[in-house]
């Protein structure tokens, strides 16, 4: 299966699919943190290429979309509209199977409600971080390893220039569940 992991700089989801034998590629404006198949370019450019992708998992930036930044919403209406148009373009991409993930935010009210909300503790990580999934021709993820821990690690991350990277990185247990359950 040919998989495109949009807006991913970490390679975590890409590598989970590659471990299962798929031709998976990450794509981001940033270079990838790990070696492997990575396209450093705008996802819009990649979607215009003559490539028949079987699956896309998109992680659009949540800066102007998620409720953790709600106190600044009033001052960034233009940025929000641009971010929502970007999300709509990803959901409308000419790919048969699509998953779009983002924290709880305005996608739910401005575009549509998510098909599913998952937590890291459902997939082997003892922490909380509600993550919404909007699915096209994909089943909901089934929990793979429910653990007891319920620590809000990403919310307690120290301030700093790379805090956003730590908060946005997909955890390996979730990536493995995606690869295992969406590889059919």
VEXLUM-206559 format. One record per atom (N, C-alpha, C, O): residue in three letters; x, y, z. Coordinates in Angstrom, 1 decimal, decimal comma, padded with zeros to 4 digits, m for minus. Layout:
# residues N
SITE   r     c1     c2     c3
SITE ala      X      Y      Z
...
# end
This chain:
# residues 184
SITE   r     c1     c2     c3
SITE unk  000,9 m001,2  000,0
SITE unk  000,0  000,0  000,0
SITE unk  000,9  001,2  000,0
SITE unk  001,9  001,3  000,7
SITE unk  000,5  002,2 m000,8
SITE unk  001,3  003,5 m000,8
SITE unk  000,6  004,5  000,1
SITE unk m000,5  004,9 m000,1
SITE unk  001,4  004,9  001,1
SITE unk  000,8  005,7  002,2
SITE unk  001,5  007,1  002,3
SITE unk  002,7  007,2  002,2
SITE unk  000,7  008,1  002,4
SITE unk  001,3  009,5  002,6
SITE unk  000,9  010,0  004,0
SITE unk m000,3  010,0  004,3
SITE unk  001,9  010,4  004,7
SITE unk  001,7  010,9  006,1
SITE unk  002,0  012,4  006,0
SITE unk  003,1  012,8  006,0
SITE unk  000,9  013,1  005,9
SITE unk  001,0  014,6  005,7
SITE unk  001,3  015,4  007,0
SITE unk  000,7  015,0  008,0
SITE unk  002,1  016,4  006,9
SITE unk  002,4  017,2  008,0
SITE unk  003,0  016,5  009,1
SITE unk  002,7  016,6  010,3
SITE unk  004,0  015,6  008,8
SITE unk  004,7  014,8  009,8
SITE unk  006,2  015,0  009,7
SITE unk  006,8  014,7  008,7
SITE unk  006,8  015,6  010,7
SITE unk  008,3  015,8  010,7
SITE unk  009,0  014,8  011,5
SITE unk  010,2  014,6  011,4
SITE unk  008,3  014,0  012,3
SITE unk  008,9  013,0  013,2
SITE unk  009,2  011,7  012,5
SITE unk  010,2  011,0  012,9
SITE unk  008,4  011,3  011,6
SITE unk  008,5  010,0  010,9
SITE unk  007,9  008,8  011,7
SITE unk  008,0  007,7  011,3
SITE unk  007,3  009,1  012,8
SITE unk  006,7  008,0  013,7
SITE unk  005,6  007,2  013,0
SITE unk  005,7  006,0  013,0
SITE unk  004,7  007,9  012,4
SITE unk  003,6  007,2  011,7
SITE unk  004,1  006,5  010,4
SITE unk  003,8  005,4  010,1
SITE unk  004,9  007,2  009,7
SITE unk  005,5  006,7  008,5
SITE unk  006,2  005,4  008,8
SITE unk  006,0  004,4  008,1
SITE unk  007,1  005,4  009,8
SITE unk  007,9  004,2  010,2
SITE unk  007,0  003,1  010,6
SITE unk  007,4  001,9  010,4
SITE unk  005,9  003,3  011,3
SITE unk  005,0  002,3  011,7
SITE unk  004,4  001,5  010,5
SITE unk  004,3  000,3  010,5
SITE unk  004,1  002,3  009,4
SITE unk  003,6  001,7  008,2
SITE unk  004,7  001,0  007,4
SITE unk  004,5 m000,1  006,9
SITE unk  005,9  001,5  007,4
SITE unk  007,0  000,9  006,7
SITE unk  007,4 m000,4  007,4
SITE unk  007,7 m001,4  006,8
SITE unk  007,2 m000,5  008,8
SITE unk  007,5 m001,7  009,5
SITE unk  006,6 m002,8  009,1
SITE unk  006,9 m004,0  009,3
SITE unk  005,4 m002,5  008,6
SITE unk  004,5 m003,5  008,1
SITE unk  004,6 m003,7  006,6
SITE unk  003,8 m004,4  006,0
SITE unk  005,7 m003,2  006,0
SITE unk  005,9 m003,5  004,6
SITE unk  005,3 m002,5  003,6
SITE unk  005,3 m002,8  002,4
SITE unk  004,8 m001,4  004,0
SITE unk  004,1 m000,5  003,1
SITE unk  005,1  000,5  002,6
SITE unk  006,2  000,8  003,2
SITE unk  004,8  001,1  001,4
SITE unk  005,6  002,2  000,8
SITE unk  005,1  003,5  001,4
SITE unk  004,2  004,1  000,8
SITE unk  005,6  003,8  002,6
SITE unk  005,1  005,0  003,3
SITE unk  006,0  006,2  003,2
SITE unk  007,3  006,0  003,3
SITE unk  005,5  007,3  003,0
SITE unk  006,2  008,6  002,9
SITE unk  005,7  009,6  003,8
SITE unk  004,5  009,8  003,9
SITE unk  006,5  010,3  004,6
SITE unk  006,1  011,5  005,4
SITE unk  006,4  012,7  004,5
SITE unk  007,2  012,7  003,6
SITE unk  005,6  013,8  004,8
SITE unk  005,7  015,0  004,1
SITE unk  005,5  016,2  005,0
SITE unk  004,6  016,2  005,8
SITE unk  006,5  017,1  005,0
SITE unk  006,3  018,3  005,9
SITE unk  007,2  019,4  005,3
SITE unk  008,1  019,2  004,5
SITE unk  006,9  020,6  005,8
SITE unk  007,8  021,7  005,4
SITE unk  009,1  021,6  006,1
SITE unk  010,1  022,2  005,6
SITE unk  009,2  020,9  007,2
SITE unk  010,4  020,7  008,0
SITE unk  011,1  019,5  007,5
SITE unk  010,5  018,6  007,0
SITE unk  012,4  019,4  007,8
SITE unk  013,1  018,1  007,5
SITE unk  012,6  017,1  008,5
SITE unk  012,1  017,4  009,6
SITE unk  012,8  015,8  008,2
SITE unk  012,4  014,8  009,1
SITE unk  013,4  014,6  010,2
SITE unk  014,6  014,7  009,9
SITE unk  013,0  014,2  011,4
SITE unk  013,9  014,0  012,5
SITE unk  014,6  012,6  012,4
SITE unk  015,6  012,4  013,0
SITE unk  014,1  011,7  011,6
SITE unk  014,7  010,4  011,4
SITE unk  014,9  010,2  009,9
SITE unk  014,3  010,8  009,1
SITE unk  015,8  009,3  009,6
SITE unk  016,1  009,0  008,2
SITE unk  014,9  008,1  007,6
SITE unk  014,2  007,4  008,3
SITE unk  014,8  008,2  006,3
SITE unk  013,7  007,4  005,7
SITE unk  013,0  008,3  004,6
SITE unk  013,5  009,4  004,3
SITE unk  012,0  007,7  004,1
SITE unk  011,2  008,3  003,0
SITE unk  010,5  009,6  003,5
SITE unk  009,6  009,5  004,2
SITE unk  011,1  010,7  003,1
SITE unk  010,5  012,0  003,5
SITE unk  010,5  013,0  002,3
SITE unk  011,5  013,1  001,7
SITE unk  009,4  013,7  002,2
SITE unk  009,4  014,8  001,2
SITE unk  009,3  016,1  001,9
SITE unk  008,3  016,3  002,6
SITE unk  010,3  016,9  001,8
SITE unk  010,3  018,2  002,4
SITE unk  009,7  019,2  001,4
SITE unk  010,4  019,8  000,6
SITE unk  008,4  019,4  001,5
SITE unk  007,7  020,3  000,6
SITE unk  006,3  020,5  001,1
SITE unk  005,8  019,8  002,0
SITE unk  005,6  021,5  000,6
SITE unk  004,2  021,7  000,9
SITE unk  003,4  020,5  000,5
SITE unk  003,5  020,0 m000,6
SITE unk  002,5  020,1  001,4
SITE unk  001,6  018,9  001,0
SITE unk  000,8  019,2 m000,2
SITE unk  000,5  018,3 m001,0
SITE unk  000,4  020,4 m000,4
SITE unk m000,4  020,8 m001,6
SITE unk  000,4  020,4 m002,9
SITE unk m000,2  019,9 m003,8
SITE unk  001,7  020,6 m002,9
SITE unk  002,5  020,3 m004,1
SITE unk  002,5  018,8 m004,3
SITE unk  002,5  018,3 m005,4
SITE unk  002,7  018,1 m003,2
SITE unk  002,7  016,6 m003,3
SITE unk  001,4  016,0 m003,8
SITE unk  001,4  015,1 m004,6
SITE unk  000,3  016,6 m003,3
SITE unk m001,0  016,1 m003,8
SITE unk m001,3  016,4 m005,3
SITE unk m002,1  015,7 m005,9
SITE unk m000,5  017,3 m005,8
SITE unk m000,7  017,6 m007,3
SITE unk  000,2  016,7 m008,1
SITE unk  000,0  016,7 m009,4
SITE unk  001,0  015,9 m007,5
SITE unk  001,9  015,0 m008,3
SITE unk  001,0  013,8 m008,8
SITE unk  000,0  013,5 m008,3
SITE unk  001,5  013,2 m009,9
SITE unk  000,8  012,1 m010,4
SITE unk  001,1  010,8 m009,7
SITE unk  001,8  009,9 m010,2
SITE unk  000,7  010,7 m008,4
SITE unk  001,0  009,5 m007,6
SITE unk m000,4  009,0 m007,1
SITE unk m001,2  009,8 m006,6
SITE unk m000,5  007,7 m007,2
SITE unk m001,8  007,1 m006,7
SITE unk m001,6  006,6 m005,3
SITE unk m001,2  005,5 m005,0
SITE unk m001,9  007,5 m004,3
SITE unk m001,8  007,2 m002,9
SITE unk m003,0  006,3 m002,5
SITE unk m004,1  006,6 m002,9
SITE unk m002,8  005,3 m001,7
SITE unk m003,9  004,5 m001,2
SITE unk m004,5  005,0  000,1
SITE unk m005,6  004,7  000,4
SITE unk m003,6  005,7  000,9
SITE unk m004,0  006,1  002,2
SITE unk m003,3  007,4  002,5
SITE unk m002,1  007,5  002,2
SITE unk m004,0  008,4  003,1
SITE unk m003,3  009,6  003,7
SITE unk m003,7  009,7  005,1
SITE unk m004,9  009,7  005,4
SITE unk m002,7  009,9  006,0
SITE unk m003,0  010,3  007,4
SITE unk m002,4  011,7  007,5
SITE unk m001,2  011,9  007,3
SITE unk m003,3  012,7  007,8
SITE unk m002,9  014,1  007,9
SITE unk m002,9  014,6  009,3
SITE unk m003,8  014,3  010,1
SITE unk m001,8  015,4  009,6
SITE unk m001,7  016,0  010,9
SITE unk m001,5  017,5  010,7
SITE unk m000,5  018,0  011,0
SITE unk m002,6  018,2  010,3
SITE unk m002,4  019,6  010,0
SITE unk m002,1  020,4  011,3
SITE unk m002,5  020,0  012,4
SITE unk m001,3  021,4  011,2
SITE unk m000,9  022,2  012,4
SITE unk m002,1  022,7  013,1
SITE unk m003,1  023,1  012,5
SITE unk m002,1  022,6  014,5
SITE unk m003,3  022,9  015,3
SITE unk m003,2  024,3  015,9
SITE unk m004,1  024,7  016,6
SITE unk m002,2  025,0  015,6
SITE unk m002,0  026,3  016,2
SITE unk m003,2  027,2  016,2
SITE unk m003,5  027,9  017,2
SITE unk m003,9  027,3  015,1
SITE unk m005,0  028,2  014,9
SITE unk m006,4  027,4  015,0
SITE unk m007,4  028,0  014,7
SITE unk m006,3  026,2  015,4
SITE unk m007,5  025,3  015,4
SITE unk m007,9  024,8  016,7
SITE unk m009,1  024,6  017,0
SITE unk m007,0  024,5  017,6
SITE unk m007,3  023,7  018,8
SITE unk m007,8  024,7  020,0
SITE unk m007,4  025,8  020,1
SITE unk m008,6  024,1  020,9
SITE unk m009,1  024,9  022,0
SITE unk m008,1  025,4  023,0
SITE unk m008,4  026,3  023,8
SITE unk m006,9  024,7  023,0
SITE unk m005,9  025,2  024,0
SITE unk m005,5  026,6  023,7
SITE unk m004,9  027,3  024,5
SITE unk m005,8  027,1  022,4
SITE unk m005,4  028,5  022,1
SITE unk m006,7  029,4  022,0
SITE unk m006,6  030,4  021,4
SITE unk m007,8  028,9  022,6
SITE unk m009,1  029,6  022,4
SITE unk m009,0  031,1  022,9
SITE unk m009,7  031,9  022,3
SITE unk m008,2  031,4  023,9
SITE unk m008,2  032,8  024,4
SITE unk m007,6  033,8  023,3
SITE unk m007,8  035,0  023,4
SITE unk m006,9  033,2  022,3
SITE unk m006,4  034,1  021,2
SITE unk m007,2  034,0  019,9
SITE unk m006,9  034,7  019,0
SITE unk m008,3  033,3  019,9
SITE unk m009,2  033,1  018,7
SITE unk m009,6  034,4  018,1
SITE unk m009,6  034,6  016,9
SITE unk m010,0  035,4  019,0
SITE unk m010,6  036,6  018,5
SITE unk m009,6  037,4  017,6
SITE unk m010,0  038,1  016,7
SITE unk m008,3  037,3  017,9
SITE unk m007,3  038,0  017,2
SITE unk m006,7  037,3  016,0
SITE unk m005,8  037,9  015,3
SITE unk m007,2  036,1  015,7
SITE unk m006,6  035,4  014,6
SITE unk m007,6  034,7  013,7
SITE unk m007,5  033,6  013,3
SITE unk m008,7  035,5  013,4
SITE unk m009,8  035,0  012,5
SITE unk m009,3  034,7  011,1
SITE unk m009,7  033,7  010,6
SITE unk m008,4  035,5  010,6
SITE unk m007,9  035,3  009,2
SITE unk m007,1  034,0  009,2
SITE unk m007,2  033,1  008,3
SITE unk m006,2  033,8  010,2
SITE unk m005,4  032,6  010,3
SITE unk m006,3  031,3  010,5
SITE unk m006,0  030,3  009,9
SITE unk m007,3  031,5  011,3
SITE unk m008,3  030,3  011,4
SITE unk m008,9  030,0  010,1
SITE unk m009,0  028,8  009,8
SITE unk m009,4  031,0  009,4
SITE unk m010,0  030,7  008,1
SITE unk m009,1  029,9  007,2
SITE unk m009,5  029,0  006,5
SITE unk m007,8  030,4  007,1
SITE unk m006,8  029,7  006,3
SITE unk m006,6  028,3  006,8
SITE unk m006,4  027,4  005,9
SITE unk m006,5  028,1  008,1
SITE unk m006,3  026,8  008,6
SITE unk m007,4  025,9  008,3
SITE unk m007,2  024,7  008,0
SITE unk m008,7  026,4  008,4
SITE unk m009,8  025,6  008,1
SITE unk m009,9  025,2  006,6
SITE unk m010,3  024,1  006,2
SITE unk m009,5  026,1  005,7
SITE unk m009,5  025,8  004,3
SITE unk m008,4  024,7  004,0
SITE unk m008,6  023,9  003,2
SITE unk m007,3  024,8  004,7
SITE unk m006,3  023,8  004,6
SITE unk m006,8  022,4  005,0
SITE unk m006,6  021,4  004,3
SITE unk m007,5  022,4  006,1
SITE unk m008,1  021,1  006,6
SITE unk m009,1  020,6  005,6
SITE unk m009,1  019,4  005,2
SITE unk m009,9  021,5  005,0
SITE unk m010,9  021,0  004,0
SITE unk m010,2  020,5  002,8
SITE unk m010,7  019,5  002,2
SITE unk m009,1  021,1  002,4
SITE unk m008,4  020,6  001,2
SITE unk m007,8  019,2  001,5
SITE unk m007,8  018,4  000,5
SITE unk m007,3  019,0  002,7
SITE unk m006,8  017,6  003,0
SITE unk m007,9  016,6  003,0
SITE unk m007,8  015,5  002,4
SITE unk m009,1  016,9  003,6
SITE unk m010,2  016,0  003,6
SITE unk m010,8  015,7  002,2
SITE unk m011,3  014,7  002,0
SITE unk m010,6  016,7  001,3
SITE unk m011,1  016,5  000,0
SITE unk m010,1  016,0 m001,0
SITE unk m010,4  015,9 m002,2
SITE unk m008,9  015,6 m000,5
SITE unk m007,9  015,1 m001,4
SITE unk m008,4  013,9 m002,2
SITE unk m009,2  013,1 m001,7
SITE unk m007,9  013,7 m003,4
SITE unk m008,3  012,6 m004,2
SITE unk m007,7  011,2 m003,8
SITE unk m007,0  010,6 m004,6
SITE unk m007,9  010,9 m002,6
SITE unk m007,3  009,7 m002,0
SITE unk m008,5  008,9 m001,4
SITE unk m009,3  009,5 m000,6
SITE unk m008,6  007,6 m001,7
SITE unk m009,8  006,9 m001,2
SITE unk m009,9  006,8  000,3
SITE unk m011,0  006,8  000,8
SITE unk m008,8  006,6  001,0
SITE unk m008,8  006,4  002,5
SITE unk m008,0  007,5  003,1
SITE unk m006,8  007,7  002,8
SITE unk m008,7  008,3  004,0
SITE unk m008,0  009,4  004,7
SITE unk m008,4  009,4  006,1
SITE unk m009,5  009,1  006,5
SITE unk m007,4  009,7  007,0
SITE unk m007,6  010,0  008,4
SITE unk m006,9  011,4  008,6
SITE unk m005,8  011,6  008,2
SITE unk m007,6  012,2  009,3
SITE unk m007,1  013,5  009,7
SITE unk m007,2  013,6  011,2
SITE unk m008,2  013,3  011,8
SITE unk m006,1  013,9  011,8
SITE unk m006,1  014,0  013,3
SITE unk m005,7  015,4  013,8
SITE unk m005,0  016,1  013,1
SITE unk m006,4  015,8  014,9
SITE unk m006,1  017,1  015,5
SITE unk m006,7  017,1  016,9
SITE unk m007,7  016,3  017,1
SITE unk m006,2  017,9  017,8
SITE unk m006,8  018,0  019,1
SITE unk m008,2  018,6  019,0
SITE unk m008,7  019,0  017,9
SITE unk m008,9  018,5  020,1
SITE unk m010,3  019,1  020,1
SITE unk m010,2  020,6  019,8
SITE unk m009,4  021,3  020,3
SITE unk m011,0  021,0  018,9
SITE unk m011,0  022,4  018,4
SITE unk m012,1  022,8  017,5
SITE unk m013,2  022,2  017,5
SITE unk m011,9  023,8  016,7
SITE unk m012,9  024,4  015,8
SITE unk m013,3  023,6  014,6
SITE unk m014,3  023,8  013,9
SITE unk m012,5  022,6  014,2
SITE unk m012,8  021,7  013,1
SITE unk m014,2  021,1  013,4
SITE unk m015,0  020,9  012,5
SITE unk m014,4  020,7  014,6
SITE unk m015,6  020,0  015,0
SITE unk m016,9  020,8  014,8
SITE unk m017,9  020,3  014,5
SITE unk m016,7  022,1  015,0
SITE unk m017,9  023,0  014,8
SITE unk m018,0  023,7  013,5
SITE unk m019,1  024,0  013,0
SITE unk m016,9  023,9  012,8
SITE unk m016,8  024,6  011,6
SITE unk m016,9  023,7  010,3
SITE unk m017,3  024,1  009,3
SITE unk m016,4  022,5  010,5
SITE unk m016,4  021,5  009,3
SITE unk m017,3  020,4  009,6
SITE unk m018,4  020,3  009,0
SITE unk m017,0  019,5  010,6
SITE unk m017,9  018,5  011,0
SITE unk m017,3  017,8  012,3
SITE unk m016,1  018,0  012,6
SITE unk m018,2  017,2  013,0
SITE unk m017,7  016,5  014,2
SITE unk m016,8  015,3  013,9
SITE unk m016,9  014,8  012,8
SITE unk m015,8  015,0  014,7
SITE unk m014,9  013,9  014,4
SITE unk m015,7  012,6  014,5
SITE unk m016,7  012,4  015,1
SITE unk m015,1  011,6  013,8
SITE unk m015,7  010,3  013,8
SITE unk m015,3  009,5  015,1
SITE unk m016,0  008,6  015,5
SITE unk m014,2  010,0  015,7
SITE unk m013,7  009,3  016,9
SITE unk m012,8  010,2  017,7
SITE unk m012,1  011,1  017,1
SITE unk m012,7  010,0  019,0
SITE unk m011,8  010,7  019,9
SITE unk m011,0  009,6  020,6
SITE unk m011,6  008,7  021,2
SITE unk m009,7  009,6  020,4
SITE unk m008,8  008,6  021,1
SITE unk m008,0  009,2  022,1
SITE unk m007,8  010,5  022,2
SITE unk m007,4  008,4  023,0
SITE unk m006,5  008,8  024,0
SITE unk m005,2  008,0  024,0
SITE unk m005,3  006,8  023,6
SITE unk m004,0  008,5  024,3
SITE unk m002,8  007,7  024,4
SITE unk m002,9  006,5  025,3
SITE unk m002,4  005,4  025,0
SITE unk m003,7  006,6  026,4
SITE unk m003,8  005,5  027,3
SITE unk m004,5  004,3  026,7
SITE unk m004,5  003,2  027,3
SITE unk m005,2  004,5  025,6
SITE unk m005,9  003,4  024,9
SITE unk m004,9  002,5  024,1
SITE unk m005,2  001,4  023,6
SITE unk m003,7  003,1  023,9
SITE unk m002,7  002,4  023,0
SITE unk m001,3  002,3  023,7
SITE unk m000,3  002,5  023,0
SITE unk m001,3  002,1  025,0
SITE unk m000,1  001,8  025,7
SITE unk  000,7  002,9  026,3
SITE unk  001,8  002,7  026,8
SITE unk  000,2  004,1  026,3
SITE unk  000,9  005,3  026,9
SITE unk  000,1  005,8  028,0
SITE unk m001,1  006,2  027,9
SITE unk  000,7  005,9  029,2
SITE unk  000,0  006,3  030,4
SITE unk m000,2  007,8  030,5
SITE unk  000,3  008,4  031,5
SITE unk m000,9  008,3  029,6
SITE unk m001,2  009,8  029,6
SITE unk m002,4  010,1  028,9
SITE unk m003,0  009,3  028,2
SITE unk m002,9  011,4  029,1
SITE unk m004,1  011,8  028,4
SITE unk m003,7  012,9  027,4
SITE unk m002,8  013,7  027,6
SITE unk m004,4  012,9  026,3
SITE unk m004,3  013,9  025,2
SITE unk m005,4  013,5  024,3
SITE unk m005,2  012,7  023,3
SITE unk m006,6  014,1  024,4
SITE unk m007,7  013,8  023,5
SITE unk m007,4  014,2  022,1
SITE unk m007,0  015,3  021,9
SITE unk m007,5  013,2  021,2
SITE unk m007,1  013,4  019,8
SITE unk m008,3  013,0  019,0
SITE unk m008,8  011,9  019,0
SITE unk m008,8  014,0  018,1
SITE unk m009,9  013,7  017,3
SITE unk m009,4  013,1  016,0
SITE unk m008,4  013,4  015,5
SITE unk m010,2  012,2  015,4
SITE unk m010,0  011,6  014,1
SITE unk m011,2  011,8  013,2
SITE unk m012,3  011,5  013,6
SITE unk m010,9  012,3  012,0
SITE unk m011,9  012,5  011,0
SITE unk m011,5  011,4  010,0
SITE unk m010,4  011,5  009,4
SITE unk m012,5  010,5  009,7
SITE unk m012,1  009,3  008,9
SITE unk m012,9  009,3  007,6
SITE unk m014,1  009,6  007,6
SITE unk m012,3  008,8  006,5
SITE unk m012,9  008,6  005,2
SITE unk m012,5  007,2  004,8
SITE unk m011,4  006,9  004,5
SITE unk m013,5  006,3  004,7
SITE unk m013,3  004,9  004,3
SITE unk m012,3  004,2  005,2
SITE unk m011,6  003,3  004,7
SITE unk m012,3  004,5  006,5
SITE unk m011,4  003,8  007,4
SITE unk m012,3  003,5  008,7
SITE unk m013,2  004,3  009,0
SITE unk m012,0  002,4  009,3
SITE unk m012,7  002,0  010,5
SITE unk m012,2  002,8  011,7
SITE unk m011,0  003,4  011,7
SITE unk m013,0  003,0  012,8
SITE unk m012,5  003,6  014,0
SITE unk m011,4  002,7  014,6
SITE unk m011,4  001,5  014,4
SITE unk m010,4  003,3  015,2
SITE unk m009,3  002,6  015,9
SITE unk m009,9  001,8  017,1
SITE unk m010,7  002,4  017,9
SITE unk m009,5  000,6  017,3
SITE unk m009,9 m000,2  018,4
SITE unk m008,7 m000,1  019,4
SITE unk m007,6 m000,2  019,0
SITE unk m009,0  000,1  020,7
SITE unk m007,9  000,2  021,7
SITE unk m007,1 m001,1  021,6
SITE unk m007,6 m002,2  021,5
SITE unk m005,7 m000,9  021,8
SITE unk m004,8 m002,0  021,6
SITE unk m004,1 m002,4  023,0
SITE unk m003,8 m003,5  023,1
SITE unk m004,0 m001,4  023,9
SITE unk m003,3 m001,7  025,1
SITE unk m003,7 m000,6  026,1
SITE unk m003,0  000,4  026,3
SITE unk m004,8 m000,9  026,8
SITE unk m005,3  000,1  027,8
SITE unk m004,5  000,0  029,0
SITE unk m004,3 m001,0  029,6
SITE unk m003,9  001,2  029,4
SITE unk m003,1  001,3  030,6
SITE unk m003,7  002,2  031,6
SITE unk m004,6  003,0  031,3
SITE unk m003,3  002,1  032,9
SITE unk m003,9  002,8  034,0
SITE unk m003,4  004,3  034,0
SITE unk m004,2  005,1  034,5
SITE unk m002,3  004,6  033,6
SITE unk m001,8  006,0  033,7
SITE unk m002,7  007,0  033,1
SITE unk m003,2  006,8  032,0
SITE unk m002,8  008,1  033,7
SITE unk m003,6  009,2  033,2
SITE unk m003,0  010,6  033,4
SITE unk m003,6  011,5  034,0
SITE unk m001,7  010,7  033,0
SITE unk m001,0  011,9  033,3
SITE unk m001,1  012,8  032,0
SITE unk m000,9  012,3  030,9
SITE unk m001,3  014,1  032,2
SITE unk m001,4  015,1  031,1
SITE unk  000,0  015,6  030,8
SITE unk  000,3  016,8  030,9
SITE unk  000,9  014,7  030,3
SITE unk  002,3  015,1  030,1
SITE unk  002,5  016,3  029,1
SITE unk  003,2  017,2  029,4
SITE unk  001,7  016,3  028,0
SITE unk  001,9  017,3  027,0
SITE unk  001,5  018,7  027,5
SITE unk  002,0  019,7  027,1
SITE unk  000,5  018,7  028,5
SITE unk  000,1  019,9  029,0
SITE unk  001,0  020,5  030,1
SITE unk  001,0  021,7  030,4
SITE unk  001,9  019,6  030,6
SITE unk  002,8  020,0  031,6
SITE unk  004,2  020,3  031,0
SITE unk  005,2  020,5  031,8
SITE unk  004,3  020,2  029,7
SITE unk  005,7  020,4  029,1
SITE unk  006,2  021,8  029,4
SITE unk  005,4  022,7  029,4
SITE unk  007,5  021,8  029,6
SITE unk  008,1  023,1  029,9
SITE unk  008,1  024,0  028,8
SITE unk  008,1  023,6  027,6
SITE unk  007,9  025,3  029,0
SITE unk  007,9  026,3  027,9
SITE unk  009,3  026,3  027,2
SITE unk  010,3  026,0  027,8
SITE unk  009,3  026,6  025,9
SITE unk  010,5  026,6  025,2
SITE unk  010,2  026,6  023,7
SITE unk  009,1  026,4  023,3
SITE unk  011,3  026,8  022,9
SITE unk  011,1  026,8  021,4
SITE unk  010,6  025,5  020,8
SITE unk  010,0  025,6  019,7
SITE unk  010,9  024,4  021,4
SITE unk  010,5  023,1  020,8
SITE unk  009,3  022,5  021,5
SITE unk  009,0  021,3  021,3
SITE unk  008,6  023,2  022,4
SITE unk  007,4  022,7  023,1
SITE unk  006,4  022,2  022,1
SITE unk  005,8  021,1  022,4
SITE unk  006,1  022,9  021,1
SITE unk  005,1  022,6  020,1
SITE unk  005,5  021,2  019,5
SITE unk  004,5  020,4  019,2
SITE unk  006,7  020,9  019,3
SITE unk  007,1  019,6  018,6
SITE unk  006,8  018,5  019,6
SITE unk  006,2  017,5  019,1
SITE unk  007,0  018,6  020,8
SITE unk  006,7  017,6  021,8
SITE unk  005,2  017,4  021,9
SITE unk  004,8  016,2  022,1
SITE unk  004,5  018,4  021,8
SITE unk  003,0  018,3  021,9
SITE unk  002,4  017,7  020,7
SITE unk  001,3  017,1  020,8
SITE unk  003,0  017,9  019,5
SITE unk  002,4  017,5  018,3
SITE unk  002,8  016,1  017,8
SITE unk  002,2  015,5  016,9
SITE unk  003,8  015,5  018,4
SITE unk  004,4  014,2  018,0
SITE unk  003,4  013,1  018,3
SITE unk  002,9  013,0  019,4
SITE unk  003,1  012,3  017,3
SITE unk  002,3  011,1  017,5
SITE unk  003,0  010,0  018,3
SITE unk  004,2  009,7  018,0
SITE unk  002,4  009,5  019,3
SITE unk  003,0  008,5  020,1
SITE unk  003,1  007,1  019,4
SITE unk  002,2  006,8  018,6
SITE unk  004,2  006,4  019,6
SITE unk  004,3  005,1  018,8
SITE unk  003,2  004,1  019,0
SITE unk  002,9  003,4  018,0
SITE unk  002,6  004,0  020,1
SITE unk  001,4  003,1  020,3
SITE unk  000,3  003,4  019,4
SITE unk m000,4  002,5  018,8
SITE unk  000,0  004,7  019,2
SITE unk m001,1  005,1  018,3
SITE unk m000,7  004,9  016,9
SITE unk m001,5  004,4  016,1
SITE unk  000,5  005,2  016,5
SITE unk  001,0  005,0  015,2
SITE unk  001,0  003,5  014,8
SITE unk  000,5  003,1  013,7
SITE unk  001,3  002,6  015,8
SITE unk  001,3  001,2  015,5
SITE unk m000,1  000,7  015,3
SITE unk m000,4 m000,1  014,5
SITE unk m001,1  001,2  016,1
SITE unk m002,5  000,9  016,0
SITE unk m003,0  001,3  014,6
SITE unk m003,7  000,5  014,0
SITE unk m002,6  002,5  014,2
SITE unk m003,1  002,9  012,8
SITE unk m002,5  002,0  011,8
SITE unk m003,3  001,6  010,9
SITE unk m001,2  001,7  011,9
SITE unk m000,6  000,8  010,8
SITE unk m001,3 m000,6  010,9
SITE unk m001,5 m001,2  009,8
SITE unk m001,5 m001,2  012,0
SITE unk m002,0 m002,5  012,1
SITE unk m003,5 m002,5  011,7
SITE unk m003,9 m003,5  011,0
SITE unk m004,3 m001,5  012,0
SITE unk m005,7 m001,6  011,8
SITE unk m006,1 m001,0  010,4
SITE unk m007,2 m001,3  009,9
SITE unk m005,3 m000,1  009,9
SITE unk m005,6  000,5  008,6
SITE unk m004,8 m000,1  007,4
SITE unk m004,8  000,6  006,4
SITE unk m004,2 m001,2  007,6
SITE unk m003,3 m001,8  006,6
SITE unk m004,1 m002,7  005,7
SITE unk m003,5 m003,2  004,7
SITE unk m005,4 m002,9  005,9
SITE unk m006,1 m003,9  005,1
SITE unk m006,3 m003,4  003,7
SITE unk m007,0 m004,0  002,9
# end
